[in-house]
Amino acid sequence: MPEYEKAMRPEDITRLFVERSNAGDAAGVAALYEEDAVLAYPPGELTVGREAIRALWEKVLANAPRFEPESPLPTLVNGDIALASTPPKVGAGARAQVVRRQPDGSWLRMLDQPEFVPPTR
């Protein structure tokens, strides 16, 4: 696997995700996740493990979507675990990730909920 820039703060992961996605780099996106990470995507499904996440992003990025940076909300950190989130630019719902500090001081996603949609009443 190529050497990728590491997220040295939890907030770096969102920026790196946008950069790598817009470059069409599914392996680079997957490198932002722990080996056994869980991604709640596609909606209503779970994608488990870095390799499955890479395969999913290969399919998604084949359509060359463009992602815009989103400003992170304040990160909640407790030791080596953090909750990071961003409000989507489209103004619907929220995005949240649980990230874990790695032995080298970098951060990787362990749980990723890219789309929270407000319940309909």
C-alpha positions as CSV (number, residue, x, y, z in Angstrom):
1,M,0.0,0.0,0.0
2,P,1.4,3.5,-0.8
3,E,2.4,5.8,2.0
4,Y,-0.4,8.2,2.7
5,E,-0.5,11.3,4.8
6,K,-1.8,10.4,8.2
7,A,-4.5,12.2,10.1
8,M,-2.7,13.6,13.1
9,R,-5.9,15.2,14.5
10,P,-9.4,13.6,14.3
11,E,-10.5,16.6,12.2
12,D,-7.9,15.8,9.5
13,I,-9.8,12.7,8.4
14,T,-12.6,14.7,6.8
15,R,-10.1,16.8,4.8
16,L,-8.2,13.7,3.7
17,F,-11.4,11.9,2.7
18,V,-12.4,14.7,0.4
19,E,-8.9,15.0,-1.2
20,R,-8.7,11.2,-1.8
21,S,-12.3,10.8,-3.0
22,N,-11.9,13.7,-5.4
23,A,-8.7,12.1,-6.7
24,G,-10.6,8.8,-7.3
25,D,-8.3,7.0,-4.8
26,A,-10.5,4.3,-3.2
27,A,-7.4,2.7,-1.5
28,G,-6.5,6.1,0.0
29,V,-10.1,6.5,1.4
30,A,-9.9,3.0,2.8
31,A,-6.6,3.8,4.5
32,L,-8.5,6.2,6.7
33,Y,-10.2,3.3,8.4
34,E,-9.1,0.6,10.9
35,E,-8.8,-2.9,9.5
36,D,-12.1,-4.0,11.2
37,A,-14.0,-0.6,10.8
38,V,-17.7,-0.5,10.3
39,L,-19.2,1.9,7.8
40,A,-23.0,2.5,7.8
41,Y,-23.2,2.8,4.0
42,P,-25.0,2.3,1.6
43,P,-28.0,3.5,3.5
44,G,-29.6,0.8,5.5
45,E,-26.5,-1.5,5.2
46,L,-23.2,-2.0,7.0
47,T,-19.8,-2.4,5.2
48,V,-17.4,-4.1,7.5
49,G,-13.6,-4.1,7.2
50,R,-11.1,-2.0,5.3
51,E,-11.0,-4.2,2.2
52,A,-14.8,-4.2,1.9
53,I,-14.7,-0.4,2.4
54,R,-12.1,-0.1,-0.4
55,A,-14.3,-2.2,-2.7
56,L,-17.4,-0.1,-2.0
57,W,-15.5,3.2,-2.6
58,E,-14.1,1.8,-5.9
59,K,-17.7,1.4,-7.1
60,V,-18.8,4.9,-5.7
61,L,-15.8,6.7,-7.1
62,A,-16.2,5.1,-10.6
63,N,-18.9,7.7,-11.1
64,A,-16.4,10.5,-10.3
65,P,-18.5,12.3,-7.7
66,R,-17.2,15.6,-6.4
67,F,-17.0,16.1,-2.6
68,E,-16.9,19.6,-1.0
69,P,-15.1,20.2,2.3
70,E,-17.4,20.5,5.3
71,S,-16.4,22.4,8.4
72,P,-16.1,20.0,11.4
73,L,-18.1,20.5,14.5
74,P,-16.2,20.5,17.8
75,T,-14.6,17.1,18.4
76,L,-15.3,15.2,21.6
77,V,-12.1,13.4,22.8
78,N,-11.8,10.9,25.6
79,G,-8.2,9.5,25.7
80,D,-7.6,7.6,22.5
81,I,-11.2,7.7,21.3
82,A,-12.9,10.7,19.7
83,L,-16.3,11.6,18.2
84,A,-16.0,13.7,15.1
85,S,-18.8,15.1,13.1
86,T,-19.7,17.5,10.3
87,P,-23.0,19.1,9.2
88,P,-23.5,18.2,5.5
89,K,-23.5,21.2,3.2
90,V,-26.9,20.1,1.9
91,G,-28.3,20.9,5.4
92,A,-29.9,17.5,5.9
93,G,-29.0,15.4,9.0
94,A,-25.4,15.0,10.1
95,R,-22.3,12.9,9.7
96,A,-20.5,11.3,12.6
97,Q,-17.4,9.2,13.0
98,V,-15.8,7.5,16.0
99,V,-12.0,7.6,15.5
100,R,-9.2,6.0,17.5
101,R,-5.7,7.2,18.1
102,Q,-3.2,4.7,16.7
103,P,0.2,3.8,18.3
104,D,2.0,6.2,16.0
105,G,-0.3,9.1,17.2
106,S,-2.4,9.2,14.0
107,W,-6.2,8.7,14.0
108,L,-8.3,6.3,12.0
109,R,-12.1,5.8,11.7
110,M,-13.5,2.8,13.6
111,L,-17.2,3.6,13.1
112,D,-18.5,5.8,10.4
113,Q,-22.1,7.0,10.0
114,P,-21.9,9.3,6.9
115,E,-25.7,10.0,6.8
116,F,-28.1,10.6,9.6
117,V,-31.4,11.6,8.3
118,P,-34.0,13.2,10.6
119,P,-36.9,10.9,11.2
120,T,-40.1,11.8,9.4
121,R,-43.1,12.2,11.6
